Amino acid sequence: MPTIREEKREMYETRTGGAEGASDGKSRFDDIYDRPDPRAYFQRLAPLGYEIPHHAQPFFRQIATDRAALDDGHRGRPAMLDVCCSYGVNAALVNHDVTLAEMYERYTSPAYRTMSRKELAARDKEFYAERRRPDAVTVFGLDVAAPAVQYALEVGLLDAAFTEDLEQGPPGTGLRGALAEVGLITLTGGGSYITARTFTALLDGTRRPVWVSAFVLRTVSYHPIVQALAAHGLSTTVDVSRTYPQRLFTDERERRYAIEAVRALGGNPTGREEDGRFHSLHYESRPDTR
Ligand SMILES: C[S@@+](CC[C@H](N)C(=O)[O-])C[C@H]1O[C@@H](n2cnc3c(N)ncnc32)[C@H](O)[C@@H]1O
């Protein structure tokens, strides 16, 4: 049986359904995912208060540090792979002295709105280099949006990036090579897009002990992914009493969808989705040592 250990009491019911079906009623933002730079992304998400990378930041930093400190018998420090990495938001927040609020301010400010992409990239490169933390970890990114990861690479947020869709096919040679270095997989905002197929493809290719830290909407069942991780010897914990606001609903239709989806998965939307925002749970998976 796959393991979901509950650290606080509230039943987390592992019903089937999977990410694909559950995301049907959620508004889509495909048009801001593959732009040449992150301005449209932040401008569109600002009014919706998209904030999950901010909640993930302290966890990812700590987990990256803890994972790096683990002697796993391999040479060199393990890399972090941020899945659905987009413009490198989590890489920015883990490795730099910057907040998500500062990123919103930067990319929505009137001065930056009119700047050419070339100038923005040059300024961003400098901005992140100046804020680079001494404990920065190697971060690889995976996202189907090639222009977004290209930007993150160009400004120095990602050390390597891959754009294959592992929902559709196996990793290519470059990603397979990178997976050998990966010791931590992170995810924010992607739980409605990827399924156990992506995680299975990734874990099949890893060579070091892998930890997974994922923030996933309560409207989506993480159970199929927990099963896939368990098949690779990982045990998952989640504190279902602690939720993290992700963003405001776009409209009443999306709110109704979310409330129903949360209820269908055994959650209670009172005081959370009922009040107007998506909420996520934080899942942590580590090699099962029992
Ligand atoms: C809501 S954004 C999240 C971006 C970032 N992690 C954050 O929290 O700000 C979702 C991302 O998932 C990506 N995506 C969608 N389907 C994907 C797939 N099959 N494999 C990898 N990335 C995918 C999109 O291109 C988009 O960049």
The ligand as an SDF file (V2000), in Angstrom:
LIG
                    3D

 27 29  0  0  0  0  0  0  0  0999 V2000
    0.8560   27.7210  -12.6910 C   0  0  0  0  0  0  0  0  0  0  0  0
    2.3530   27.5490  -13.5920 S   0  0  0  0  0  0  0  0  0  0  0  0
    3.4360   27.2890  -12.2140 C   0  0  0  0  0  0  0  0  0  0  0  0
    4.7570   27.9310  -12.4050 C   0  0  0  0  0  0  0  0  0  0  0  0
    5.6440   28.0190  -11.1700 C   0  0  0  0  0  0  0  0  0  0  0  0
    5.9690   26.7070  -10.6570 N   0  0  0  0  0  0  0  0  0  0  0  0
    5.0020   28.8700  -10.1230 C   0  0  0  0  0  0  0  0  0  0  0  0
    4.4620   28.3390   -9.1500 O   0  0  0  0  0  0  0  0  0  0  0  0
    4.9990   30.1010  -10.2720 O   0  0  0  0  0  0  0  0  0  0  0  0
    2.2150   25.9160  -14.3090 C   0  0  0  0  0  0  0  0  0  0  0  0
    3.3600   25.5490  -15.2400 C   0  0  0  0  0  0  0  0  0  0  0  0
    3.2260   24.1640  -15.6060 O   0  0  0  0  0  0  0  0  0  0  0  0
    3.7180   24.0220  -16.9150 C   0  0  0  0  0  0  0  0  0  0  0  0
    3.2770   22.7380  -17.4780 N   0  0  0  0  0  0  0  0  0  0  0  0
    2.0540   22.4240  -17.9650 C   0  0  0  0  0  0  0  0  0  0  0  0
    2.0500   21.1410  -18.3690 N   0  0  0  0  0  0  0  0  0  0  0  0
    3.2790   20.6330  -18.1450 C   0  0  0  0  0  0  0  0  0  0  0  0
    3.8920   19.3580  -18.3520 C   0  0  0  0  0  0  0  0  0  0  0  0
    3.2150   18.3340  -18.8910 N   0  0  0  0  0  0  0  0  0  0  0  0
    5.1800   19.1910  -17.9880 N   0  0  0  0  0  0  0  0  0  0  0  0
    5.8870   20.2180  -17.4510 C   0  0  0  0  0  0  0  0  0  0  0  0
    5.3530   21.4440  -17.2450 N   0  0  0  0  0  0  0  0  0  0  0  0
    4.0720   21.6550  -17.5720 C   0  0  0  0  0  0  0  0  0  0  0  0
    3.2080   25.2610  -17.6390 C   0  0  0  0  0  0  0  0  0  0  0  0
    3.9170   25.5090  -18.8380 O   0  0  0  0  0  0  0  0  0  0  0  0
    3.4110   26.3240  -16.5450 C   0  0  0  0  0  0  0  0  0  0  0  0
    4.6590   26.9390  -16.6860 O   0  0  0  0  0  0  0  0  0  0  0  0
  1  2  1  0
  2  3  1  0
  2 10  1  0
  3  4  1  0
  4  5  1  0
  5  6  1  0
  5  7  1  0
  7  8  2  0
  7  9  1  0
 10 11  1  0
 11 12  1  0
 11 26  1  0
 12 13  1  0
 13 14  1  0
 13 24  1  0
 14 15  1  0
 14 23  1  0
 15 16  2  0
 16 17  1  0
 17 18  1  0
 17 23  2  0
 18 19  1  0
 18 20  2  0
 20 21  1  0
 21 22  2  0
 22 23  1  0
 24 25  1  0
 24 26  1  0
 26 27  1  0
M  CHG  2   2   1   9  -1
M  END
$$$$
